[in-house]
Amino acid sequence: MRSIIESRASHLRDLARLFLKLGLVGFGGPAAHIAMMRDEVVRRRGWMSDAELMDAVGALNLLPGPNSTELALHIGRRQAGTQGLLVAGACFILPPMGLVLACAWAYVHYGQLPAVLGAWAGAQPVVVAVVATALAGFARTALRTTSALVVGLLALLLAALGVHELVVLLAAGFMVLAIRMPSWTRGAAAGATALVPCLPATAPAAAPAAAAVPGLGWLFLFFFKTGAVLYGSGYVLLSFLRGGLVERGGWLTEAQLLDAVAAGQITPGPVFTTATFIGYLLHGVPGGLVATAGIFFPAFLLVGVSGAIIPWLRRSPPARAFLDGVNAGSVALMAVVTWELGRHALTSPWLGALAAASVLLLRVGVNSSWLVAGGALAGALLR
């Protein structure tokens, strides 16, 4: 019994150290976070195989909410049960939340964000290298069969054309299912795909417009509903927040909302810490804490109750085929993100050389987290 308790405590310490580090150096958004988790969890620690991690990524992409945070929660739950889920989530969220609160304080008192733009600029080429390296590993795992490769290319075309992420994933899953299960007619697969528009994809209802700033209870509920139904990127989050807080509520200006989104993107950790910034603008530190709790709470609930789904997906042949398609679609989405990151980050030969050098260093086993931290530090100093 004592050895079991000591083993659990050791797992919790390992999770805390890992996700505190990732929360502090995790620049670049969900694709970069997932890439760094792969480097730490698959390559360096051997907690999961590439296939197991890819299955988790594919399944979690079907859930609303912040996917990289949900992957952190899943890894924590897999290693140490519910305690591991809570430790991994808290350690991944709290450091960036603190940084965003500091940004919000400086913004309110001095009218601008702190000089973190330089850190982000320095980290960008390294992030591109980390994401591209992970993409290559995921592609080798997810596109091993002809059907997955063909569906992955079709999903890449859909993603490049701007089709919604959830539609791409579901379409890819049903295509592989139709290819591998002749007894399931293509009409049935198409009929299932037609359910996509019925999924929640609209902004949560906001409270009626009022002159007074809403209270903490309303703030928690607003961000809870947002976290519970939001699919897609930070730009989708921007649409939700704009509708509820700017257009209908009138509690934020357009400029304040864009600055809040910028704070979530240029600081490390989950982009959903945008909620922290907004909460601070409305209610100071209590508002920042309440908004953060509201937007991340659904992820803890969803991952907590869906822990048994991923093993079932691996055992069921139809579910396995569907998940293989979702994984192929995930690779396609990640490829589009990698292209966009590279297009915006590698704007000079020197930045391209930095990204190429980072790829080489990753291949010889250098820790991705420290590479990103080094790039961010160099960018901040040069700024």
N, C-alpha and C positions, 0 to 999 in steps of 0.2 A: 504493500500500500504506500509506504514511504517513497519507494522508488518511482511509483506512478506520479505522486505529487511533485517530486523533484524534477521528473521529466517534463511534466506540464509547465512547471515554473521556468524551466530552461527554454521551452518552446516560446513562452510568453516573452521572456527577455530577448530572445532572438527576433521575434516579431516586432517588439518595441524598437529595438536598435535599427532594424531594417527600414521600417516605415517612418520613423523620425527622420532618418537620413533622406529618404525619398521625398518626404514632405518639404524638406529644406532645399533640395537641389532639383526638384522635379519641374523644371521649366519645359514649356513646349506643348502643353495640353495633353489630352487623353492618349493619343498615339504615342507620344514620347514616354508617358508614364508606363504604358503597357510594355513598351520596348525595354525600359529600364527594369521593370519587374521581371521580364523574361531573362534578362542578363543576370539578375540577382538570384531568382528562384530556380531557374532551369540550369543555367550554365555554371553558376558559382556554388550554389547550395545543393542542387539535385533534389529539391523538395517535390518537383513535378517534372514530367516529361514534356517535350514540346507539344505532343499530341494532346495531353491532358490540359495544358494551358490553353491551347487553341480551342478545345471543346468548351472550356470555361468562358473564353472570350466570345465565342459564337453564341452560347446560350445567354450570357449576360447582355449581349447586344440587343436581345429581344425584350429586355426589361426597360422600362422608363428610368430616367435618372442618370447620374454621372457614372459612365461605364468603368472608367479606370478606378474610381473609388469603390465601386461594387466588386471589381476584381481584387482589390486589396482586402476587402471584407471577406470574399470567398477564400482567398489564400489563408487569412487568419483563422477562419472557421475550419478549414481543412486541417490546419496544423494543430489547433488547440481548442476546437469547439466554440461555444458561444463566447467564452472569455477571450479566445484568440480573435474572434470577429470584432469584439469591442475594443481590444487593445490595438489591433491593426488599424481600425477606422479612426480611433482617437488620435493615434500617433501620426497618421497620414493627413488628418484635417487640421489639428490644432496649431502646428507651426505656421502653415500658410495663413491660417485665420489671424494669428497674431501679427504677421507681416502686413496683411491687408488692413487690420485695425490701425496699425501705425501709419499706413498710407492715408487712410481716411482722416486720421487726426491731423496729419500734415496738410492735407487738402483743405480741411475746414479752417485751419489756423493761418495757412500761408497761401491758399488759393492755387496750389499745384501739387502734383504727385512728387514724392521724393525721387532722387536720381537713381531709380532702378531701371530706367530705360537702357542705360549702358550695359548693365548686367544681362538684360534680355538680349541685346544685340550681340554681346560676346558669346552667349550660350547658344544662339540660333544655329550656327554651322555645326556645332557638336551635336545638337539635338537632331539635325537632319541626318548625320552619320549614324546615330544610335537607332533612329527609326528605320533607316534604310537597311541596316544590319539585321534588325529584328524582322523586317518585312521579308528578307531573303530566307531567314529561318522558318518563318510561318508558311511561306509559299512552298518550300520543300515538303513541309508536313501536310498542308491542306490541299495541294494540287497534285497529289501523287497519281490519281487515276485520270483516265481520259475524260470521263464525264465531269469530274470536278474542274479539270483544266478548261474545258469548253465553257462550262457555266461560269467559271471565274472570269473568263474573257468577256462574256456577255454582261456579267455584273459590272465589270470595269467600264464597259461602254455606257451602261445605264448611269453609273455614278458620275462619269465624266460629263454626261448630259444634264446633270443636276437633279436626277430623280431622288426623292426622299430616301434617307438611309434605311428606314424600316422597310420600305417597299422593296428596295434592292435586296435586303437580307431575306425577306419572306419569298420573293420571287426566285432567288437562287435556291433556297431550300426546297421549294415545291418543284423546281425544274429537275434537280437531282433525284428527288423522290419519284417523279414521273418516269425518268430514264431508267431507274433501277427496279421499279416495281411495275412491270407491265400489267399486272392485274388491276392496278389503280389507273383508271382512265385519265387521260390528260384533261378531260372535261371536269373531273372531280378536283384535280389540282388547280385548274383555273378558277373553279368555283370557290375554293378555299382562299385563293389569292384575292378574290373579289371582296373578301371580308375586310381587307386592309382599311378602306375608307371609314369603316365603322369603329376603328380603334380611336382612343382619345388622342386628338391631334390639334385641339384648339386651346387657346389660353384659358386658364381657370377664371371663373367669374370674380370680378373685383367688387369690393364694397361700393355702394353708391358714392358719387363724388361729393366731397364735403370740404369746407374750408379748413377744418381742423385736421391735423395729422392723425392718422388712425393709431389706435392703441397697440400695445405689445401683443395682445391676444389676436387681434386681426392680422398683425404682421406675421406671427407664427403661422396662422392658418393660410395666409396668402402664399407664403413660401413652401409650406407643406404641400399644398395643392399643386404648385408649380413643379416641385421635385417628384410628385407622384405621377404626373402625366407627361413630363417633358421627354421627348425623343430628339436626338440630333445634336448639333454642334452648339457652340457658344452663340452663334448667330440666331439660332432658334430661341435660345434663352433670351436674347436681346428682344426678340419679337414679343415674347410673353411679358417681360417686364415693362416694355414700352406701352403695351395695351392696358395693363393694369395700373401702373404707377404714374404714367405721363398722360396718356389720352383720357382715360376714364377718371382717374383719381386726381391728377393735377398736383401730386405731392413732390414730383421731381421735374426738373427741366430736361430737355433733350441733351443738353451739354453735360449735366450731372450724370445722366444715365450712361452716356458714352464713356465718361471718365470712370464710372464704376466698373463697366465691362473691361476697360483697359487695365484697371488695377487687378482684376481677376486673371487677366491674360499675361501680364508682364511679371507677376509674382509667381513663385513656384507653387506646386500643388494643384489641387482641383480648381478648374475655372469657376465652379459654382461658388467659390468664395466671393464672387461678385455680390452675393446676397449680404455678406458681412459688411461690405462697404456701404451698401444702400441702407442697411439697418442702422449703421452708425450715423449716416446723414440724417435719418429720421428721429432716432432716439438715443444717440450716443452709444457708449459701450454696451448697455443692456440691450439696445436694439440690434447691435451687431451680433451679440451672442444669441439672441432669440431668432433672428433671421437665419443664422448659420444652422442652428438646431433644426429649424423648420425645413430647410431645403434638403438637408442630408438625412433626416429621420426616415423618410420612406425607403431610402437605399438600405438602411440597416434592417428594416422590416422585410423587404423583398428578398434580400440575400438570406436572411435568417430562415424564412419559410421555404425557400427554393433549394435548400442544400441537397435534398434527395433527388432533385430532378435531373441533374447532370449525370450521375451514375446510371439512372434509368435510361437516359437518352443513349448511352453507350451500349446498353444491353439489348434494346429493342431494335430489330433490323429496320423497320420503317422510320423510327425516330433517328437512328444512326444515319440513314440516308439523308433525311431532312437536315440534320446537324452538319453533315459533310457539305451540303450546299450552302448553309449559313456560313460555315467557315470559309468557303471559297468566296462568298460575298464579302466577308469581313476583310479578307486579303485585298480584294478589289477596292474597298473603301479606304483601306490603309494606304494602298498605292496612290490613290488620288490625293490623300492628305500629304504623303511624302513629296509628291510633285509640287503641290502648292507651297509647302514649307520651303522646299529647295528653291523655287522660283522667287520667293520673297527674301530668303536669307542669303543666298549665294550670289551677291550682286557685284562681286569683284573677284579677280584671280586669287587674291590672298585669302578671301573667305572660302573659296572653293578648295584651295590647298589645305586650309585648316580642317575642312570637312573630310578630305581624302586622308589626311594624316590621322584623324580620329578613327576612320574606318580601319586603318592598319593597326592602330593601337588596340582597338576592340578585338580584332582577330587574334592578337597575341595575348589576350586575357586581361587587359587593363580594365578596371572597374568603370562602368559607364557613368555612375553617379559622380565619381571624382573628376572624370573628364568634363562633365557638364558644369560642375562646380568651378573647375579651373577656368573654363571659358567665360563663365559669368563673372568671376573675380577679375579676370583680365579686362573684360568689357567695362566693368565698373571703374577700374583704375584708369583706363584710357579716357573714360568719360570725364 
